[in-house]
Amino acid sequence: MKAWIMTGALLAGAFIAGGAGAQADEGQQNPANPLVTDKWNFRPLIILTPDPHAPAYQHLRAQLERSQDQFDSRDMVLYTIEGTQGTRHGQPMTAYETDALVKALGVSPDQGVTTVLVGKDGGKKVEQRGDIDLQQIYDTIDRMPMRRAGSN
């Protein structure tokens, strides 16, 4: 009987230790979705493209350059995903962060140029493929309750 109790305790201890190790590894390989840190602080604009030379992507980037003040005044932060390479506000993201972001949005760079606007509440507000008019994104933000209430 003592042998069974001892074996059971050893197995239980091994299971718990193994489980803790697996959770730690999982946490290192799958960091939190980077959008989580933006919630209530920023309105993420995410642009995905399989090809950084795609005309729709280049057009959108040019619009962003011309309207940087409008972008900033709306508390926006830009994410780009070119193929498998992601950036947040011009800074490279890890492959794990990029993958977590793509999975959280439920979109893929392989689907062509895709633009996604996420609100400060963390909800997806706009998802559009192809060429877009950035002013329409700004107008959408300006109609949002938080923006109209003056909390940007």
NULO-876011 format. One line per 2 residues: number of its first residue (from 1); for each residue x, z, y of C-alpha. Coordinates in Angstrom, 3 decimals. Layout:
NUM	X,Z,Y  ...
end
This chain:
1	0.000,0.000,0.000  2.813,0.846,2.427
3	4.453,-2.517,1.717  1.251,-4.334,2.640
5	0.884,-2.383,5.900  4.518,-3.060,6.767
7	4.178,-6.771,5.967  0.965,-6.964,7.963
9	2.618,-5.273,10.928  5.594,-7.626,10.736
11	3.318,-10.676,10.536  1.210,-9.426,13.436
13	4.349,-8.806,15.493  5.712,-12.255,14.670
15	2.378,-13.853,15.594  2.221,-12.047,18.936
17	5.856,-12.858,19.751  5.371,-16.483,18.718
19	2.221,-16.736,20.775  3.926,-15.312,23.861
21	6.808,-17.737,23.471  4.449,-20.670,23.091
23	2.568,-19.659,26.232  5.802,-19.342,28.220
25	6.961,-22.781,27.064  3.571,-24.265,27.880
27	3.708,-22.793,31.389  7.138,-24.294,32.012
29	6.123,-27.732,30.792  2.728,-27.856,32.513
31	2.992,-26.255,35.956  -0.153,-25.725,37.997
33	-1.740,-28.772,39.521  0.002,-29.188,42.912
35	-3.376,-29.549,44.621  -4.078,-25.870,43.940
37	-1.684,-24.814,46.707  -3.381,-27.173,49.170
39	-6.865,-25.727,48.653  -8.355,-24.367,51.907
41	-5.196,-25.431,53.788  -5.010,-29.221,53.609
43	-6.999,-32.347,52.816  -4.865,-34.228,50.294
45	-4.878,-38.009,50.429  -3.512,-39.361,47.168
47	-2.514,-42.998,46.799  -1.700,-44.313,43.332
49	-0.220,-47.727,42.606  1.454,-49.384,39.637
51	3.524,-51.500,42.079  4.830,-50.251,45.449
53	4.904,-53.871,46.638  1.163,-54.405,46.057
55	-0.419,-55.802,49.261  -3.219,-53.179,49.310
57	-0.641,-50.387,49.030  1.590,-51.865,51.738
59	-1.424,-52.313,54.028  -2.436,-48.686,53.569
61	1.113,-47.445,54.209  1.207,-49.483,57.449
63	-2.127,-47.953,58.530  -0.742,-44.479,57.838
65	2.315,-45.129,59.991  0.162,-46.369,62.894
67	-2.206,-43.397,62.715  0.125,-40.471,61.960
69	-1.357,-38.378,64.784  -4.898,-38.847,63.439
71	-3.681,-37.987,59.940  -1.963,-34.790,61.119
73	-4.876,-33.676,63.326  -7.116,-33.601,60.246
75	-4.826,-31.243,58.306  -4.043,-33.929,55.751
77	-1.138,-34.087,53.312  -0.048,-37.320,51.649
79	0.656,-37.693,47.953  1.905,-41.001,46.592
81	2.269,-41.986,42.978  4.188,-45.205,42.489
83	4.100,-45.896,38.760  5.248,-42.571,37.334
85	7.066,-41.299,40.454  5.130,-38.846,42.619
87	5.798,-37.450,46.074  4.093,-34.805,48.180
89	4.610,-35.151,51.907  7.595,-37.434,51.236
91	9.295,-34.998,48.854  9.726,-35.928,45.172
93	7.556,-34.123,42.646  8.641,-33.393,39.105
95	7.297,-35.542,36.284  5.227,-32.528,35.158
97	3.660,-32.069,38.608  2.927,-35.788,38.863
99	1.331,-35.822,35.424  -0.753,-32.713,36.222
101	-1.960,-34.311,39.459  -2.936,-37.575,37.763
103	-4.779,-35.709,34.994  -6.583,-33.471,37.491
105	-7.826,-36.521,39.402  -8.837,-38.425,36.284
107	-7.264,-41.633,37.570  -4.242,-43.696,36.600
109	-1.732,-45.736,38.580  -2.266,-48.464,35.962
111	-5.763,-49.061,37.366  -4.382,-50.705,40.513
113	-4.107,-49.265,43.995  -6.407,-46.245,44.096
115	-6.961,-43.925,47.048  -8.417,-40.455,46.548
117	-9.375,-37.999,49.286  -9.678,-34.345,48.297
119	-11.366,-31.900,50.641  -10.078,-28.504,51.653
121	-12.471,-27.052,49.080  -10.540,-28.878,46.353
123	-13.346,-31.332,45.569  -12.884,-35.084,45.314
125	-14.595,-36.659,48.344  -13.596,-40.321,48.095
127	-12.177,-42.490,45.322  -11.703,-46.148,46.121
129	-9.744,-48.954,44.501  -8.059,-51.817,46.299
131	-7.634,-52.334,50.005  -9.240,-49.728,52.239
133	-9.716,-49.115,55.938  -8.081,-45.770,56.685
135	-10.451,-45.256,59.639  -13.289,-44.932,57.100
137	-11.391,-42.043,55.470  -10.951,-40.395,58.876
139	-14.655,-40.894,59.647  -15.565,-39.305,56.291
141	-13.444,-36.263,57.168  -14.995,-36.038,60.630
143	-18.443,-35.763,58.999  -17.370,-32.880,56.743
145	-18.937,-29.484,57.512  -15.607,-27.657,57.871
147	-14.337,-30.278,60.312  -17.536,-30.261,62.356
149	-17.529,-26.449,62.441  -14.179,-26.621,64.218
151	-12.065,-25.115,61.461  -10.336,-28.500,61.161
end
